[in-house]
Amino acid sequence: MVYPDPSSRSAQLYARASQVMAGGSTRLTTWQAPYPIYAASGSGCRIRDVDGVERIDFLNNYMTLIHGHAHPEIVAAVQEQAARGLSFAMPTENEVMLAELLCGRVKSFEQIRFCNSGSEAVMVAVKAARAHNGRPMIAKCEGAYHGMFDPVEVSHDANPGNWGDVDAPARTPYTRGLPENVMRDVVVIPHNDVARSRHLLELNADRLAAVIIDPLPPRIGFVPATAEFLRMVREVCDRHDIVMISDEVASFRIDYNGPQHVHGFDADLTTMGKIIGGGMPVGAVAGKKAFMDVFNPTRGRPLASHGGTFNSNPMTMAAGYAAMRMMTPEAFARLATLGDRLAEGLRAAFRDANMEGQVTGAGSLWKIHMNNRRYTDYRSVHALPAERKRLDGLYRHLLNAGFVMGPTGLIALSTAMGEKEVDDFCGAVHEGLMGIRRASGEAA
Ligand SMILES: Cc1ncc(COP(=O)(O)O)c(C=O)c1O
């Protein structure tokens, strides 16, 4: 079956969904025109849709499923826990086990708390920072995505029409109606621009609760934060008692000891999500005791509130522990080798097709771009309309060739894959690029 097909079961389900959900969907990133493809089941690196079409999954629920679908050990852990009870108004040993595992891997993780999404984790971390130093503002990089919390949504979707002067990037709202005072309390800094960012941070230092960065930001095209940029942020935070938050909801995937080990820095607080829940909803904030102590209830009312009916629910904790325990240093190394093979294969595909394009990323996280610009920050990565169109063409070609990647060129590998799947994917990308070239009349 070729996508799109108005007679497909997915199209029918979407017609039903459109009656009861705005735009027929509850998740922006799973919606697509003319209709989203509905999943029926997944096993290993394969996902099967409701029309029986099987594809190899290079998206893995937006970077979450590091072992692919329905890994037997994760399924068993979830089934065993389900039989013992789904959730309680009591903590469980599962929570202690996952907390110990994660705190044992990253130097700056002295303590941890769990919640149910990456967005929540970022909100909890920002609240902790405000409670720590009593200040209202945060600074964030232009274009960085940190989830749905009001202040971090600012400028995550800035575009050439509204992003303003790079010396002081404009604060742009995503959601209409974002209160002016929320916008005012956000300082937007250019990723990797040490001089401009330092200036903006110093200018607002006495009102800044936190600076939130991402060492490998997905929406800034996986352009890694440079050592100089990270050093500058760490130094300004130390000098002014500002909390340095590292958002690793996505990038925690790149190394056994996390991106802070790879990039050589220690954050005060770190947010996580995705892989640490083994496929179940999850978020976490970890950090140094001095910063996590705002949540400590043992001396009376804590400085920062952090409730949540489903925080560290035993199902998520069981799945997360099973998944992370299997992510040994060897498993991370194997994924990184597979990632390098993928990047090389994709670069060769662009070369052979004689098309402009590049691949960025690290470990098991990669992104395809349809240009050869030199990337430093969000503005240089931001795709032009013609590039978006070519990428969309590639995405749709891949869907019909039996592969799922993100519509923005996002790729996340899983341990369920091998060299064959990676090579087949690169072959399909090559074919797709040739098709795009032919269609645009660029063929030599
Ligand atoms: C870096 C980063 N932070 C935060 C989030 C939000 O996480 P969630 O979708 O679990 O709320 C995401 C989601 O993709 C992310 O990539």
The ligand as an ORCA input file, in Angstrom:
! r2SCAN-3c Opt
* xyz 0 1
  C      15.655     18.449     24.611
  C      14.218     18.204     24.966
  N      13.726     18.724     26.101
  C      12.453     18.514     26.481
  C      11.602     17.761     25.713
  C      10.174     17.543     26.153
  O       9.988     16.201     26.520
  P       8.525     15.548     26.508
  O       8.089     15.455     25.080
  O       8.722     14.202     27.164
  O       7.652     16.444     27.316
  C      12.065     17.202     24.516
  C      11.158     16.408     23.650
  O      11.440     16.069     22.534
  C      13.415     17.427     24.127
  O      13.908     16.915     22.988
*
